[in-house]
Amino acid sequence: MPATIPAIVFIGGGPRTAGVLERIAANRPDVFAGPLQIHVVEPHVPGSGRIWRYDQDPGLLLNSMAEDITMFTDESVDCAGPAAPGPGLAEWAAGVLDATIIDVPDFPQQLWDQLRALTGTTFPTRRLQSQYLEWFFRRAAKSLGRSVAVHRTTALGIAAVDGGHEVQLANGRTLHADIVVTALGHTDSRPDAASAMFADFAARHGGYHAAPSYTTDVDYSPIAAGQDVIVAGMGLAFVDLLVLLMEGRGGRFQETDDGGLRYLPSGREPRLWAGSRRGVPYHSKISAPLRGQAPGPLRFFTAGAVDALLDAHGELDFRQHLWPLIAKEAGYCYYRELLTGSPERAAMEWEVFAARYAGVDWYSGERTDLVAAAVPDPGLHLDLERLDRPFDGVHFAGHQELQDAVAGYIEHDLSLRDGPDHPETLALFLALLHVYMEVGRVVPAERLNARSQQVIHGWWHGFFSFVDSGPPPHRLHQMLALHRAGLLQFIGPGLEVSTDDASGTFRATSPQSGVSVSATALIEARLPATSVARSLNPVLSSLHDGGLGSEQQLLTSDGIHSTGKLLVSPGHHVVDAEGRAQATLFGIGPGTSGWGAGAFARPNTNAAPFRENDALARSILGVARDISSPDSATMSPEPAAHQPAPAGKN
């Protein structure tokens, strides 16, 4: 029997697919060097995809500096395949300018201006990032020769057939696939019950409601100048919303003589009333460099420590077993920088502190006493619980006290992060980033109890994002300027939104502030919660309805809970409705039950997405090798011991 040429179909052509393609090219000599047919189905420009596409507001920025962005697997990455270093965003921009990188389109003048102004510490526009990602995709596709075909259309569904799958496209074509990889990124879902109720209320009363969505895809034109608008959520979507509804409507920021910032309105802006669970925006990124002892490997949250916990307990609980190690790791890095980088603030030598710290538990009184003895200023003590819930237990006397408190909180955050005096905040940032990337590598997901799965996908991801994934500092300065201009008011923590049929208005309150506001417009400023069952993506609907895919179900103490995510095995094989991991159907990205490591990362950090891309590429090539060989044995995705439990049993 002649060998066949395996056909691989990627559904979604954003940066995650580009990274896997690069890893397929790098690993081919070692795993399978035979011919391949690779199809990439992407309605937007491949490489940037929907989220990072060029066609969005020019004022929208990344929340990472140019020097912290790369798509290349460097020597730091612990993976089986070979490293293939290349330019990060900052180096790419320099290469374009000096013409050492020439395989780029003729950019519009605005992008050339951005390229010339870019430094390593610049927060680039998403438009500029789109060009780097698209260049990387073209480079990865070229490295695979003529194997890659791009289909600028939408995939409508996947059907299992003898010998593989068929992928139906919106342009009428059907692709045969021996291997399918869904890399769909952030997708939309039908509104949950609460959002659907809000939408129905707004429709009945002639109001405005924006359900959770990617901010730049929402039509805000019905919102009138001067209109009061309730905004639920103060994360990154909220920051984007401020750009679109303020500068995007013609206003501008102006520096004052004292170095401050004022907002000059156009008169077309609405007035926003913002609240959230915490009642404050995400922390800003950090401008202070480290001054103390250089960071080293993790000391407490290590593979060895996790293995010891597994030996002792069998099944792990995030809060009970893992969080104390994570918190201790974060504290170690924070105090190392504080004591070695700012010794004038310390009353103890670092070596003495470190030796004693290693022997205490995070929740022990000994740790509290040690910190008090080493750092006299209690304002510098790391309190992760207070960091997570800054207004927990606080009750405000009224509107003005709340406004002053939230504005003061933002100003204090900027004093810690947007200046040279507190590099310990960067040490904390780096520690949490290192741990966040490490969790998926050292903690077997199948050895966590169901409650912990919820915590990791919910609270832990949210806490990490709140502390580490915030906006550039100048966005918070702008937020304060908008507040001073009267265009942004704060509602407070514990936001509650209800409806009043008598007045036809939404009502937002905070039980801690007593602030109450009524408005005919409500914006839910966040991405939609992942839900395979409610997905508006036709591929996810097809997988769910046809039984090829399933939602992750967790058996918790209060019953079965669905995470809404597409269930995948530890090797990223999609798990069908019968609980079987499918050898030739893979799923990656934030909508899956995998750890969700992102698409690009900081250079030289052993970044999780690059480790995952390499492992996935080798798995795909291994399956392709088996398909190509006329003597291939029946394919098995993973050893049985690693198969996830059927839905409702894990």
N, C-alpha and C positions, 0 to 999 in steps of 0.2 A: 504494500500500500504506500503510495507516495506521501511525503510529508505535507501537511497543510500549513498555510500561513495564518497564524492566529490573528483574529480581528479584535481589537480592544476599543471600546467606546467610552469616552469620558463625557459624562453629562454635567456640564458646567465647565467653563474655561477660564476661571479666575486665577488668582495667584497660587492657590493651592494646587490646582492641576498643573500649572507651569512648573512648580517645584517638583512634583512627582515625575513629570516628563524629563526634567533635567537629571533626576536620579535614575530613571530608566536608562537614559543614554550612558550615564557613568557606570552603571552596573552590568551593561550588556556583555562586555567581554568576559566577565566572571561567571555570569549565571546563564545567559542565553543570547548568543550572538546571531541567531537566525533571523530571517526576515519577519517583519511585523506590519500589520495594517492598523494604524491608530487614527481614530476619528474623535474630534473634539466638537461637541455640540454646545454652542454659546451664542445667544442672540445679540449680546453686546460685543465690544472689541475684546478678543481673547487676550489674556494677561491681566487686564484690569477688571473685566467683568462688570457686573452691575454696581457694586458698592464703590469701586475705585475708578469708575469711568470718568473720562474727561468731561463729559456733558453734565456738569453740575455747577452750582454757584462758584464763581472764582474766589470768593472770600472764605470758602471752607478749607480748613487746614487739617493736617494730621496731628495727632497728639503725641508724636515722637519726633525727636530731632533728627536731622538728616544723617548724622554720624551714627545713629542708633538703628538704621534701617539697612538690611541686606536681604537678598534672596539667595545668597550663595552658601553652600555647605563648606565651611572652612575646616581647618585642622583640629579645631576644638570639639567638633561633633563626634560623639561616640557612636559610630555606626559601622556596619560591616563593609559598606561600599567605600570607594575612594573619595577623598575630599576633592573638591573642584573649586578652589577659591576664585573669586571675581570681585568686581567693584560693588561696594554698597552704593546707596543713593548719592552720597556726597562725592565719592570718587568717580562715579558715573557722570555726574554733572561736570566735574573738572575735565574728564575725558572728552565729553561732548564739546566743551569750550575750546580745548586745545587740539581738537580734531584727531585725537588718537582713537576716539570712538566715532565712526562715521555712518554706521548703519542705523540712522535715525531719520525721521521725516523732517521736512522743513517746518520748524516750529513757528507759530505766530509770535509777533514781537513781544507780547506779554510774557510768554514762556522764556524767551531769550533774556529778558530783563530779570526774571526770577533766577535763571541759571547763573547770571553774572553776580547777583546779590547773595547767592546761597553760600552759607558757611556750614561747618559741622554742627553748630548750635542753632541753626535756623529750623523753625517748624515749617516744613514745606506745604504748599498747597496740594490738595488732592489732584488737581489737574497735572501738576508736575510729577507727582507720584505715579499717575496713570501712565505717563510716558516711559518711566523706568520699568514698570511692570510689563508693559507691552513689549518693550525692547527685550526684556528677559525671556518672555514667552517666545518671541521670534527666534532668539538665540537657541533656546532649548529645542524648539521644533526643527531648526536647521541642523542641530547636532544629530538628529535622528534621520537625516537624509530625506528621502521622499516618502517616508513612512506616514507622515502626519497630514491629515486632511481636516480642514476646519469647515464646519457647517454653521453659518450665521443664521440660525433659526432656533426654535424652542423644541425641546423633546416633550412629547405628549404622553408617552407611556412606555412601559417595558413589559414584554410578554415572554414567558418561558416557552421555548420550542425545542424539539429534538436537536441536540447538538449545540445548544446555547440559548441565546435570547434574541428577540427582535425589538428594536427601538424605533418607535414611530415618531416621525418629525412633523412639525407644523407645515412644512413646505410640501408635504405629500409623500416624501421619501420614507423608506423603511430601511434601517441599517441592521444587517446581521452582526451579532456580537458573540464572540466566544467568551469574552470577558467584559463586564460592565463595571465602571467605577462612577458612582454618584458623588459629585463634589459640588454641591448646590449652594454652599455658603448660607447667608441669611435669607430666609424665604418668608413669604407672607402667609398668614393664616386667617381663616374666618374669625371674626371677633368672638371672644369668650362671652359668657352670659352678661357680665357687667357692661362690657363695651357695647354689646348689641343693644342692651337696654338704653344706654346713653345715646346711641345712634338713633334709635326709634324715638326717644324723647325729643331730640333736636329736630328730627323730621316733622314731628307732630306740631311743634311749637315754632317752627321757622327759625330755629337756632343753628348753631354750628358745632360740629363735633368731629375731631380728628382722632381716629382710633390709632393704636400703636402701629407704627410703620417706620420705614427708613425715612428720615426727616425730609430729605431733598426730593422725595417722590410725592409729597403731600401738596395739595393745592390749598394755599392759604389766602388766595385772592378774595374770598368772601368776607374776610375779617376787615372791618372798616377802621379808618383812622380814628384814634381815640377810644375805641371800643375796649371794654374790660374783658379780659380773657383769663380763665383759670387754666393753669398749666400744672399737670400732675407729673412730677418727675423732675429731678435736677441733676441728671447725669450728662453724658456726652450729647445725647439727643437734644437736651435743653440748651446746651451751648450752641449747637448748630441752629436751633430755633432762633436764638437771639441774633445770630448773624443774618438770617433770612428776613426777620421781621423788623430789624433796626437798620443796619447798614444796607441791607438788601432793599430797603425802601427809601434810600437816599440820605439817611443820616450819616454823620461822620464823627469821629473822635478827634479831639484836639488836645495837645499837651498844654498844660498851664505853666505859668512862669515859675511856680514852685516845684515843678517836676511831676505834678499830678496829671489827672486826665479828666476832661469834661466831654460830655456828649452834646453835639449840636443837632437837634432833631430836624427832620424834614417837614414834620407835621403830618406825615402819613402813617406814623407808627401807632399800634394799639398800646394799651396799658396792660401789662402782664402781672398776674398774681400767681406766684410759684410756691409749691410745697412738695413734700415728699415724705418718705418714712423717717429719714434723718432730719429733714428740714434745712439742709445745707448742700451746696454743690460739691462735686468731687474735688479732692485736693489737687492743687496744681502740680505740674512738673517742676523739677528742681534745677536751679542754676548754680548752686554751690558745688565746687569740686571737693573731693575728699582731701583731707590734710594729714590724716593719721596713718596708722599701720595699714598696709595694703590688704584688701580682702583675700582670704584664702579659701580652701574648700569648706564645705559645710561640716560642722563639728558635731551636731546633735541630731539633726534630721537627716540621717544617712541610711543607706541600704542595709547596713549591719544592724542599726537600731530598729528598723522596721522588721527585719527578719527575726530579731529577738522577740519583738512583740507578737509576731505571728506564731512563733514557737510556744510562747507563753499563753496565748489567748485563742489561737485558731482563727477566730473571726474578730475583726477590728472595728472599733467605734471611733469615728473621727474626733469627736469632742473629748472623749475619755482618754484615748491612746495617742492620737496623732497631733492634735492641737497643742498639748503641752510641749511637745518637741519642737513644733513650728514656732511657737511663741518664744521658747527659750533660744532658738536659733536667731530669731529676729532681735531679741534683747542682746545677745552676745555681740552681734555685728553693730548694733546701735551704740552700745557702751564702749566697744573697742574704738570706734571712731571718736566718741566723746572724750574718752580718757587719754587717747594717744594724739588726737588732733587738736584738742582744746584743753591741755593740761591745767590751765588756769582755772578751769571750772571743776576740777577734780580734787578730791582729798585723799586719794589712794592711788598707788602705782598700778598700772594696768596688769602687770604680771601677777601681782597679789590678788587683784580683783578676779582675774580670769581663773586662777587656780581654785579660788573659793566658789566662784560661780559654777564651775563645772560639776560641783558636787551637790548642788541644791536643786530642788524641783521648782518649776515655774510658779506654782501656786502655794509655795511654802512661805512662812514668815521669815525664814532665814534669807530668802532671796530679797524680800522687802527690806529687811534690816541691812543687808549687804549694800543694796543700792543707796539707801539713805546715808550710810557711812561713806560711800565713795563719791556721791554727787550731792553736795549740800543743798543745791537749789532744787526744791521739789517740782518746780515748773519744768525741769529737764528730765524728770523720771518718765520712763516709757510706760504708758497706761493703754494697753491695746483695747481694753473694753471701752474706755472713754473715747479713744480714737474712733472706734466703730460706731458708738452712739453718743455724740458729743453733748446732746441735750437730754440725755436719759435722766428722768426724775426731776427735771427743771420745769417750773411753771412760771409763765410770764404774766405780768400784771395787765398787759393790754397790748394794743397795736404797736405803739411807739417803742415800748420796751423790747418787743420781739424784733422790730426792724433794727434797733440798735445792736441787739445781741447777734443777729445773723451777719450784719455788716461788720461788726467787731470780730466775729469768728473768721470771716473771709480775710480781713486785714491782718489778723494774727497768723493765719495760714500763709499769707504772702510774706510776712516778716520772717517766717521760718524757712520758706522755700524759694523765695525770689530775691536772694541776696547771699553774701559770702559768709554769714556768721553762724550758720547752723548746718554744717555738712553731715551731721549725724542723721539728718532727715534723708540724705542720699544713701547713707549706709543702710537705713531701714528699708528704703525703696529697693536697693539691690538685693538685700536678704530675702525680702518677700518675693521678688522676681525669681531669684534662684530656686527658692522652695517651690513656687508655683510651677515652674518648669520641671521640677524634680518629682513632684507628686505622682504624675502619670507614669514615671519610669520605675519608681521603687515600690509603689503601693499597688498590688494586684487588685484590680477592681472587683474581681469575683470573691475576694476575701474580706470585703467591707460589708457590714450589715446594711440593710436597706435604708435605714434612717440616715446613715452616713452618706449613701449615694445622693440622697436629697440634699444633705448639707453641703456636699462638695459642689454640686451643680447649682445650688442656690446661694446659701450664705457665704461660703468660702470664695466662690467666684465673685460675688458682689462685693465682699470686703476687699479682696485684692484689687478689683477695678476701682473702688472708691479711693483707695490709698495710692495705687500705682498707675492707674490708667486715666488720670485726669487730663484736663486741657493745658495748653501753654499758659504760663503765668499771666501774660497780658490779657487773656480772656477774662480772668477774674478781676483784673483792674478795670476792664471794660464793664463787667457786671456791676461793679460798685459805681461807676460813672452813670450807668443807666438807672441805678437805684437813686442816686442823687438827683437825677433829672426827672424823677417821678414816674418813669416808665416801667419800673420793675419794683414790685412790692412782694414781701415774703409772707407766707401764710403760717409756716411753722412745721414742726415735726408731727408725725402721726397723721398725715393728711387724710381727711375723710371727705368724699364727694358724694352728694346726694342730689335729688331732683325735687322740684316744687311745681306740681301741676297748676296750682292756683296762679302763680306768677309766670310760669313757663321758663323758669331759670334754673341753671345748675347752682348748687350751693356748696361751697368748700369751707371746711373748718379744721381747726387743730385743737384737740382736747387739752393741749398743754399751753396754748397761747390765748385761747378765747377769740382769736381773730375769725371773723366770718365774712365771706364775700359772696355775692350773688352775681351771676353773669349769664348771658345767653350763649356764650362760647366756651367750649372745653377742649383742650388739647392734651391727649395722653402722650407725653414726650418720652417714648421709649420704643425699642424694637418689640415686635409682637412676640409673645411667648411661643416657643417651639411647640408645634402640635402636628404630628403626622396625620391624625384622624381629621383635623380641621384644616389641613394644609390647602392653600390656594395654588400650590405648585402641582402641575398635572402629573409629574413623575412620582412624587411622594404619594399622591392620591392613588395612582396606579399601583404602586407597590402595596399600599395598605389594602385597597379594595380587592386586588388579585391574590392576596395572601403571600406575596413574595417578600414583604416586609412587615414589620410590626412595631408598635410603640413599646418602649421600655416600661415594664410594670414592676413595681416594687411592693413587696408585702411588708407593710409597716405595722406598728402596734395599733394604729387606728384603721387598719384595713388596707386594701390594695390601692396604691397610688400610681398614677401614670405620670412619668416625667415629660411626656409629649415627644421625646426624642426617638429617632429611628434606632432601633436596637441593633448593635453590631457586636461581634465577638472581640476579644482582645486583639485579634489580628485584622480587625476592620472588615470581616465578612458580614454581610447583611444576614440577619436572623429572620427566618420566615415565621408565619403564623403558627407553625407546629414546633417552633423552638429549635429549628435546624439551621446551623451556620452554612451558608451556601458557598461552595468553593470558588465559583466564578463571578460572584456578585459582591462588590465591595462598596462601602460607604465611608466617607470622611467628611470632616467639617463640623461646624458648631451645632448643626442640627442632629448630630448622632450622639449615641451614648458614650462615645469615646471621650477622652479628657478635653478635647477641643483646644489644641495648642496654638491656634492662629495660623497665619500663612507666611508672614515674614517676621524677622526678629533682629535683635541686636547682634552684631558680629562678635565672634570669639566668646560665646556664652554656652556652648554645647546645647544649642536651642532645640527645644522639643519638637517643633514642626519639622525641622530638618532630619532629626532622628526618625520620626514617624514616616516622613516621605521616603527615606532610604529603605526602611523596613518594608513599606508597602510596595515600593518599586521592585524589590527583590521577590516579594511574594507574587506579584503580577508576572514577572519574568519566569518564575518557577512554574506557574500554571501554564504560561505560554509554551514553555519548553515541553511540558507534558502533553499539551495539545498537539504540538508540532510533531512529536515523535510517534511513529506508527505503532510502537510497542509500549506506549504509555500505560501505566496502571491507572486504576480508578483513583481520581483525585480526592484527597481528604484535606479540608482546610486547616485543621489543627488537631493536635492530640485530644482525645475525648476529655481528658482531665481539665482542659481549658475551655470547653464548650460552656456558654452561658446557660443558666437554668431556664426552662421554659417560662413564658410570661406568667407573672404572678407567683413564681416560685423562688425568685432570687432576692 
